[in-house]
């Protein structure tokens, strides 16, 4: 098993390699920005599907809606560049909101971010599969299985470490960017040579009138292009020093590239009057219009697939780091804060993969079904982050603070308005799910924090007298299933710590106790043996009843220590060949409410088998 693990994710790395595992700007752009860069694949599709319902009258608004979204992108990017400077330790919206607006606001931001990361991974992978299925329609019925295969691949890539994932993702991301810049360039040349197309000729028959609500609904769908923008501010610690400077440059580069790709593809789609056929995406139709149906078209579709595949990587970088920050703050399980063998937060990566896979299966690998859940969480976090930054500048002041506060204030107002539009227009279609899950997650975070606070209160040394008495030697109970070498080793250990040892045999098969008693008289070293009948063939229940009765009879202010003999097979799969009674007893003793106000010690005595 260890060999297979190292083959898949590589050998462990020493902690000293942590700085070397950080990313350059080129690697970080590939690791943290593919969600935003590749969002043209599903954002363009949602804009097209929304406006196509109104026919030609709706589709002519495509480029204008894209321009509004890009303007919004600029505001958000500038605001987050200020966040990077103010919070170079990362944490993004969660940290900003919690430190400036209070615990609840921070947890709301964290809940929305977590949902957004999971949705981004699911949507990116399903959209990538849709791009391939557009070129090869025979794959359309197998979208769910293909998306899950891609999910496994990207999970393993991230488990291998940040630097390897960044290097692995760099080539596909830049292939995607170069390919679509090429498509835009060729499209501009063809636009000059051929002139415009007309939606009056190509648009589908309208099924509903063009209304303000339809435009707002389409705008809210297109805003999925902005999901993932906050990943750079969340992931500042993954950059090489100086981290904030490199992160700001990467944020600016991401915004410029995204605006170019989004406006370029949307503008050309509208200029040529491109419409998509059945089982085809709008970007596939645009590529077919510009590149034809030959090799270049398939190159574009392949680039779209790999671009969307690594777009999911934004979540695999951001989610584990956010989860680690929250775990250190006590709002998520401590395991999520542990740095794995490859200097990445392995538990967070695996958790994200499991949640994304569940969504892909539940929604049948359908991107359009997942989109309504997508953008509302992103804009909720944008709004809380910007509000937190306004509060930060008002409190900290510093050079240029009025201008900075105004910039973040404008960002807060715009993103709040957008969040309201998305929530209202997409409520029935699925936004309600996110709006319902956020408070449930916040409740869960607070319950986890309460659990850890309770543990700290119970473990504190405060109020404990310094002159603690040493307790007397314990009474020991040794459950046995037979008389063999493993039991005798445990018996010898029991006698080394106490002269009050009692062996217990639970008689599951009537008549078996006599044979055990005879063997015990020969090998039991004078230790008394209690036979406990079990008319219902259970071992755990009768043993627990015996322990309670024995402790009550002794009434010496302590509970008997239980020593469990256990043999350990040589190979992992051999565990499946045994009934695991010792494990069941241990579990029952550990999680059983203590009796008589005392705690019971449990000691394992393993015997490692050679075969």
C-alpha positions in Angstrom: 0.0 0.0 0.0 2.8 2.4 0.9 4.5 1.7 -2.5 1.3 2.4 -4.4 0.7 5.6 -2.4 4.2 6.9 -3.2 3.8 6.0 -6.9 0.6 8.1 -7.1 1.4 11.1 -5.0 5.2 10.8 -4.5 7.4 10.4 -1.4 7.1 12.6 1.7 8.8 16.0 1.6 10.7 17.6 4.5 9.2 20.7 6.1 12.3 22.7 5.0 11.1 22.3 1.4 8.0 24.4 2.2 9.5 27.7 0.7 10.8 25.8 -2.3 7.3 24.5 -2.9 6.0 28.0 -3.4 4.9 29.3 -6.8 6.3 31.9 -9.2 3.9 34.4 -10.7 3.7 32.3 -13.9 2.9 29.1 -11.9 0.5 31.0 -9.5 -1.4 32.5 -12.4 -1.9 28.9 -13.7 -2.8 27.5 -10.3 -5.0 30.2 -9.0 -6.6 31.9 -12.0 -7.9 29.2 -14.4 -11.4 29.4 -12.9 -11.7 33.0 -13.9 -9.9 32.6 -17.2 -11.8 29.5 -18.3 -15.1 30.9 -17.1 -15.8 32.0 -20.7 -16.8 28.4 -21.4 -19.8 28.4 -19.1 -20.5 32.1 -18.6 -20.8 32.7 -22.4 -23.0 29.6 -22.6 -25.4 30.9 -19.8 -25.6 34.3 -21.4 -26.5 32.7 -24.8 -29.1 30.3 -23.3 -30.7 33.2 -21.3 -31.0 35.6 -24.2 -31.8 33.0 -26.9 -35.2 32.6 -25.2 -36.1 36.0 -26.6 -34.7 35.2 -30.0 -32.8 37.9 -32.0 -34.1 40.7 -29.8 -32.4 39.1 -26.8 -29.2 37.9 -28.4 -28.1 41.4 -29.5 -27.6 42.3 -25.8 -24.9 39.7 -25.3 -21.9 42.0 -25.7 -23.5 44.7 -23.5 -24.1 42.3 -20.7 -20.5 41.0 -21.1 -19.2 44.6 -20.9 -21.1 45.2 -17.6 -19.7 42.0 -16.2 -16.1 43.0 -17.1 -16.6 46.4 -15.5 -17.7 44.6 -12.4 -14.6 42.4 -12.7 -12.4 45.4 -12.7 -14.0 46.8 -9.5 -13.7 43.5 -7.7 -10.0 42.9 -8.9 -9.0 46.4 -7.7 -10.7 45.8 -4.4 -9.0 42.5 -3.9 -5.6 44.0 -4.7 -6.1 46.2 -1.7 -7.1 43.2 0.4 -3.8 41.4 -0.6 -1.8 44.4 0.7 -3.7 44.6 4.0 -3.8 40.8 4.6 -0.7 39.2 3.2 -1.2 36.1 5.3 -4.1 35.0 3.1 -7.6 33.9 4.3 -9.4 36.2 1.9 -13.0 37.1 2.6 -13.3 34.9 5.7 -10.3 36.6 7.4 -11.3 40.1 6.4 -15.0 39.7 7.4 -14.2 38.0 10.7 -11.6 40.5 11.8 -13.6 43.6 10.8 -17.3 42.6 10.9 -17.3 40.0 13.6 -17.6 36.2 14.0 -21.0 35.7 12.3 -20.1 37.8 9.2 -16.8 35.9 8.9 -18.5 32.5 9.1 -21.1 33.5 6.5 -18.3 34.5 4.2 -16.5 31.2 4.9 -19.7 29.1 4.3 -20.3 30.9 1.0 -16.7 30.4 -0.1 -16.7 26.7 0.7 -19.9 26.2 -1.3 -18.4 28.2 -4.1 -15.2 26.2 -4.2 -17.1 22.9 -4.4 -19.4 24.3 -7.1 -16.5 25.6 -9.1 -14.8 22.2 -9.2 -18.0 20.5 -10.2 -19.0 23.1 -12.9 -15.5 23.4 -14.4 -15.2 19.6 -14.8 -18.8 19.1 -16.2 -18.3 22.1 -18.6 -15.0 20.6 -19.8 -16.7 17.3 -20.5 -19.5 19.2 -22.4 -16.8 20.9 -24.6 -15.5 17.5 -25.6 -19.0 16.0 -26.0 -19.8 18.9 -28.4 -17.0 17.7 -30.7 -17.8 14.0 -30.1 -21.6 13.7 -29.5 -21.3 9.9 -28.7 -19.7 11.0 -25.4 -22.8 13.0 -24.3 -24.5 10.2 -22.4 -21.3 9.5 -20.5 -20.6 13.0 -19.1 -20.9 12.0 -15.4 -18.4 9.2 -15.6 -16.0 11.3 -17.7 -16.2 14.2 -15.2 -15.5 11.8 -12.3 -12.4 10.4 -14.1 -11.1 13.9 -14.6 -11.8 14.7 -10.9 -9.6 11.8 -9.8 -6.8 13.0 -12.1 -6.8 16.5 -10.8 -7.1 15.3 -7.1 -3.9 13.1 -7.5 -2.1 16.0 -9.2 -2.8 18.3 -6.2 -1.9 15.6 -3.7 1.5 15.5 -5.3 2.3 19.0 -4.0 1.8 22.7 -4.8 4.8 23.1 -7.1 4.1 19.9 -9.1 0.4 20.9 -9.4 1.4 24.4 -10.5 3.9 23.1 -13.1 1.4 20.5 -14.3 -1.4 23.1 -14.6 0.8 25.8 -16.3 0.9 24.3 -19.8 -2.9 23.6 -20.1 -3.8 27.1 -18.8 -1.5 28.9 -21.2 -2.5 26.6 -24.0 -6.1 27.6 -23.3 -5.2 31.3 -23.2 -3.1 31.1 -26.4 -5.7 29.2 -28.2 -8.5 31.6 -27.5 -6.4 34.6 -28.1 -5.7 33.0 -31.5 -9.4 32.4 -32.1 -10.1 36.0 -31.2 -7.3 37.2 -33.5 -8.4 35.1 -36.5 -12.0 36.1 -35.7 -11.1 39.8 -35.9 -9.4 39.3 -39.3 -12.4 37.4 -40.6 -14.7 40.1 -39.3 -12.8 42.7 -41.3 -12.8 40.6 -44.4 -16.3 39.1 -44.3 -18.4 41.6 -42.4 -21.1 40.9 -39.8 -23.7 38.2 -39.6 -27.2 38.8 -38.5 -29.2 37.2 -35.7 -32.3 38.1 -37.7 -31.4 35.2 -39.9 -29.8 32.8 -37.5 -31.5 33.3 -34.1 -33.9 30.7 -32.9 -37.6 31.4 -32.6 -38.4 33.4 -29.5 -40.3 31.6 -26.7 -40.8 34.6 -24.4 -40.6 38.3 -24.8 -37.6 40.4 -24.0 -38.1 41.9 -20.5 -36.0 43.6 -17.9 -36.3 40.5 -15.8 -34.9 38.3 -18.6 -31.9 40.6 -18.9 -31.3 40.6 -15.2 -31.7 36.9 -15.1 -29.1 36.5 -17.9 -26.8 39.0 -16.2 -26.9 36.9 -13.0 -26.1 33.8 -15.0 -23.1 35.5 -16.7 -21.8 36.7 -13.4 -20.5 33.1 -12.9 -17.5 34.4 -14.9 -16.4 36.2 -11.7 -16.3 33.1 -9.4 -12.8 32.3 -8.4 -11.5 35.9 -8.6 -10.9 35.9 -4.8 -8.6 32.8 -5.0 -5.5 34.9 -5.4 -6.2 36.9 -2.3 -6.9 33.6 -0.4 -3.7 32.0 -1.6 -1.1 34.8 -1.0 1.0 32.4 1.1 1.6 30.1 -1.9 3.6 32.8 -3.7 7.3 33.2 -3.5 8.6 36.3 -1.6 7.7 39.1 -1.8 4.3 37.5 -1.6 1.9 40.5 -1.6 3.7 42.2 -4.5 3.7 39.0 -6.6 0.1 38.4 -5.8 -1.0 41.9 -6.8 0.8 41.6 -10.2 -0.9 38.2 -10.7 -4.3 39.6 -9.9 -3.9 42.4 -12.4 -2.7 40.0 -15.1 -5.7 37.7 -14.5 -8.2 40.5 -14.7 -6.7 41.8 -18.0 -6.6 38.3 -19.6 -10.1 37.5 -18.5 -11.6 40.7 -19.8 -9.9 40.2 -23.1 -11.1 36.6 -23.5 -14.6 37.3 -22.3 -15.3 40.4 -24.3 -13.5 39.0 -27.4 -15.5 35.7 -27.5 -18.8 37.4 -26.7 -18.3 40.2 -29.1 -17.4 37.8 -32.0 -20.3 35.6 -31.2 -22.7 38.5 -31.5 -20.9 40.0 -34.5 -21.1 36.9 -36.6 -24.6 36.0 -35.3 -23.4 32.6 -34.1 -26.0 30.2 -32.6 -25.4 26.8 -31.1 -27.0 23.6 -32.3 -28.4 20.8 -30.1 -25.9 19.1 -27.8 -23.3 21.9 -28.6 -21.9 24.8 -26.6 -21.8 28.3 -27.9 -18.0 28.4 -27.8 -18.0 25.2 -29.9 -20.2 26.9 -32.4 -18.0 30.1 -32.4 -14.9 27.9 -33.0 -16.6 26.1 -35.8 -17.6 29.4 -37.4 -14.1 30.8 -37.2 -11.8 27.8 -37.6 -14.1 25.6 -39.6 -14.7 21.9 -38.8 -11.2 20.7 -39.3 -8.2 20.1 -37.1 -8.1 23.6 -35.7 -11.6 23.2 -34.4 -10.7 20.1 -32.5 -7.6 21.8 -31.1 -9.8 24.6 -29.7 -12.2 22.0 -28.1 -9.2 20.2 -26.6 -7.8 23.4 -25.2 -11.3 24.2 -23.8 -11.3 20.8 -22.0 -7.9 21.2 -20.5 -8.6 24.8 -19.6 -11.7 23.8 -17.7 -10.0 20.8 -16.2 -7.4 23.0 -14.5 -10.1 25.7 -13.7 -11.2 23.2 -11.1 -7.6 23.5 -9.7 -8.5 27.0 -8.3 -10.8 25.2 -5.8 -8.1 22.6 -5.0 -5.7 25.5 -4.1 -8.2 27.7 -2.3 -10.5 25.3 -0.5 -7.7 23.4 1.5 -6.1 26.7 2.6 -9.4 28.2 3.7 -10.3 25.0 5.5 -6.8 25.0 7.3 -7.3 28.6 8.4 -10.8 27.8 9.8 -9.5 24.6 11.4 -6.8 26.6 13.2 -9.5 29.0 14.4 -11.5 26.1 15.7 -14.4 26.1 13.3 -13.5 23.0 11.3 -12.0 19.6 12.4 -8.3 19.9 13.3 -7.3 17.3 10.7 -7.9 20.0 8.0 -5.1 22.1 9.4 -2.5 19.3 9.1 0.1 19.7 6.4 0.5 16.4 4.6 3.5 14.5 3.4 3.7 16.5 0.2 3.5 19.9 2.0 -0.1 20.4 0.9 -3.3 20.1 3.0 -4.1 16.6 1.9 -7.3 16.2 4.0 -8.8 19.3 2.5 -8.0 18.2 -1.0 -9.6 14.8 -0.4 -12.7 16.4 1.2 -13.2 18.8 -1.7 -12.9 15.9 -4.2 -15.5 13.9 -2.4 -18.0 16.8 -2.2 -17.4 17.8 -5.9 -17.9 14.2 -7.0 -21.1 14.0 -5.0 -22.5 17.1 -6.8 -21.4 15.7 -10.2 -23.3 12.5 -9.5 -26.4 14.2 -8.0 -26.8 16.6 -10.9 -26.0 14.1 -13.6 -22.9 16.0 -14.9 -25.2 18.8 -16.2 -23.5 22.2 -16.1 -26.7 24.1 -16.7 -28.3 22.5 -13.7 -25.4 23.5 -11.4 -25.1 27.1 -12.6 -28.1 28.5 -10.6 -26.3 27.5 -7.3 -23.0 29.0 -8.4 -22.7 32.8 -8.4 -24.8 33.8 -5.4 -22.1 32.5 -2.9 -19.3 34.3 -4.8 -21.0 37.7 -4.6 -22.0 37.2 -1.0 -18.3 36.8 -0.1 -17.4 39.7 -2.4 -19.8 42.0 -0.5 -18.7 40.9 3.0 -15.0 41.2 2.0 -15.5 44.7 0.7 -17.5 45.8 3.7 -14.8 44.4 5.9 -12.2 46.4 4.0 -14.1 49.6 4.4 -14.2 49.0 8.2 -10.5 48.1 8.1 -9.5 51.4 6.5 -11.8 53.4 8.8 -10.2 51.8 11.8 -6.6 51.6 10.7 -6.4 54.8 8.7 -2.9 55.1 7.2 -1.7 56.6 4.0 -4.4 57.2 1.4 -7.1 55.6 3.5 -10.0 57.8 2.3 -9.4 56.8 -1.3 -9.0 53.1 -0.4 -12.2 53.2 1.7 -14.1 54.7 -1.2 -12.8 52.1 -3.7 -13.9 49.3 -1.4 -17.1 51.0 -0.6 -18.0 51.2 -4.3 -17.1 47.6 -4.7 -19.3 46.7 -1.7 -22.3 48.6 -3.1 -21.9 47.1 -6.6 -21.4 43.5 -5.5 -24.3 43.7 -2.9 -26.6 44.9 -5.7 -25.4 42.1 -7.9 -25.9 39.5 -5.1 -29.5 40.7 -4.7 -30.2 40.5 -8.4 -28.8 37.0 -8.5 -30.7 35.9 -5.4 -34.0 37.2 -6.7 -33.7 36.1 -10.4 -32.2 32.7 -9.6 -34.0 31.9 -6.3 -36.5 29.3 -7.6 -33.9 27.7 -9.9 -31.5 26.8 -7.1 -30.1 29.9 -5.4 -32.4 29.1 -2.5 -30.3 25.9 -1.9 -27.2 28.0 -1.2 -29.1 30.6 0.8 -30.4 27.7 3.0 -27.1 25.9 3.3 -25.1 29.0 4.4 -26.9 29.4 7.8 -26.8 25.6 8.3 -23.0 25.7 7.7 -22.6 28.6 10.1 -24.5 26.7 12.7 -22.2 23.7 12.1 -19.1 25.9 12.4 -20.3 27.3 15.7 -21.1 23.8 17.0 -17.6 22.6 16.2 -16.1 25.7 17.9 -18.2 25.0 20.9 -17.0 21.4 21.1 -13.3 22.6 21.0 -14.0 25.2 23.7 -15.6 22.6 25.9 -12.6 20.3 25.5 -10.2 23.2 26.4 -12.3 23.9 29.5 -12.1 20.3 30.6 -8.4 19.9 30.0 -7.3 23.1 31.6 -4.9 22.9 34.5 -6.5 26.0 36.1 -7.8 25.1 39.6 -6.0 21.8 39.8 -4.1 21.3 43.0 -0.3 20.9 42.4 0.1 18.0 45.0 -1.9 15.3 43.2 -2.0 11.9 44.9 -0.8 8.8 43.1 -3.7 6.4 42.8 -3.3 2.8 44.2 -2.5 0.0 41.8 -5.6 -0.8 39.7 -7.9 -3.8 39.6 -7.5 -5.4 36.2 -10.1 -7.3 34.2 -8.7 -9.5 31.3 -11.4 -10.6 28.8 -10.3 -13.8 27.0 -11.7 -15.6 24.0 -9.6 -18.7 24.6 -6.2 -19.7 26.0 -3.3 -19.0 23.6 0.0 -17.2 23.5 -1.6 -13.7 22.9 -3.7 -14.1 26.1 -0.7 -15.3 28.1 1.3 -12.3 27.1 -1.5 -10.0 28.2 -1.9 -12.0 31.4 1.8 -11.5 32.2 1.6 -7.8 31.6 -1.5 -7.6 33.8 0.3 -9.2 36.7 3.2 -6.8 36.2 1.0 -3.8 37.1 -1.4 -5.3 39.6 -1.9 -8.2 42.0 -5.7 -7.9 41.6 -6.3 -9.5 38.2 -9.5 -11.3 37.1 -9.9 -13.1 33.8 -13.4 -13.1 32.2 -14.7 -15.6 29.5 -18.1 -14.8 27.9 -19.7 -18.1 27.1 -21.3 -17.6 23.7 -21.5 -21.4 22.9 -23.1 -23.4 25.7 -20.6 -26.0 27.1 -17.5 -24.2 25.8 -16.6 -22.8 29.2 -15.6 -26.2 30.7 -12.8 -26.6 28.2 -11.6 -23.0 28.8 -11.7 -23.6 32.5 -9.5 -26.7 32.3 -6.9 -24.9 30.1 -6.9 -21.9 32.4 -6.2 -24.0 35.5 -3.0 -25.1 33.8 -1.9 -21.8 32.2 -3.6 -19.1 34.2 -0.8 -18.5 36.8 -3.3 -18.7 39.6 -5.5 -15.8 38.3 -9.2 -16.4 38.9 -11.5 -16.9 35.9 -15.1 -15.7 35.8 -17.5 -17.4 33.4 -20.2 -15.1 32.1 -23.1 -16.8 30.2 -24.4 -15.1 27.1 -27.9 -16.6 26.2 -28.2 -14.2 23.2 -24.7 -14.9 21.8 -23.4 -11.4 22.4 -19.9 -10.7 23.8 -19.9 -7.0 24.4 -23.2 -6.6 26.4 -22.5 -9.3 29.0 -18.9 -8.1 29.4 -20.1 -4.5 30.1 -22.7 -5.8 32.6 -20.0 -7.8 34.4 -17.7 -4.8 34.6 -20.5 -2.7 36.1 -21.4 -5.4 38.6 -17.8 -6.0 39.6 -17.1 -2.3 40.1 -20.2 -1.9 42.2 -19.3 -4.9 44.4 -15.7 -3.7 45.0 -16.8 -0.2 45.8 -13.2 1.0 46.1 -13.5 4.4 44.4 -12.1 3.2 41.0 -13.2 1.4 37.9 -11.4 -1.7 36.8 -8.7 -1.4 34.1 -9.5 -3.5 31.1 -6.6 -5.2 29.3 -7.4 -6.4 25.8 -5.3 -9.1 24.2 -5.1 -8.6 20.5 -3.3 -10.2 17.6 -2.2 -8.2 14.6 -2.1 -10.0 11.2 1.0 -9.6 9.0 -1.0 -8.2 6.0 -3.7 -5.6 6.0 -6.2 -7.7 4.2 -6.0 -10.4 6.8 -7.9 -8.2 9.2 -11.0 -8.9 7.1 -10.7 -12.6 8.0 -11.3 -12.0 11.7 -14.4 -10.9 13.7 -12.8 -7.8 15.4 -14.4 -8.5 18.8 -11.5 -6.7 20.5 -12.2 -3.6 18.4 -15.9 -3.7 19.3 -15.2 -4.0 23.0 -12.7 -1.1 22.9 -15.2 1.0 21.0 -18.0 0.2 23.5 -15.7 1.1 26.4 -14.4 4.3 24.9 -17.7 5.8 23.9 -19.9 4.5 26.8 -20.9 7.1 29.3 -18.8 6.6 32.4 -20.5 5.1 35.5 -20.0 6.1 39.1 -18.2 9.4 38.1 -15.0 7.6 37.2 -13.0 6.9 34.1 -12.0 3.4 32.9 -8.5 2.8 31.5 -8.2 0.5 28.5 -4.9 -1.2 27.6 -4.1 -3.0 24.4 -1.5 -5.8 24.4 -0.8 -6.6 20.7 0.8 -9.8 19.5 2.1 -9.3 16.0 1.8 -12.4 13.8 4.3 -13.5 11.3 1.8 -15.1 9.0 
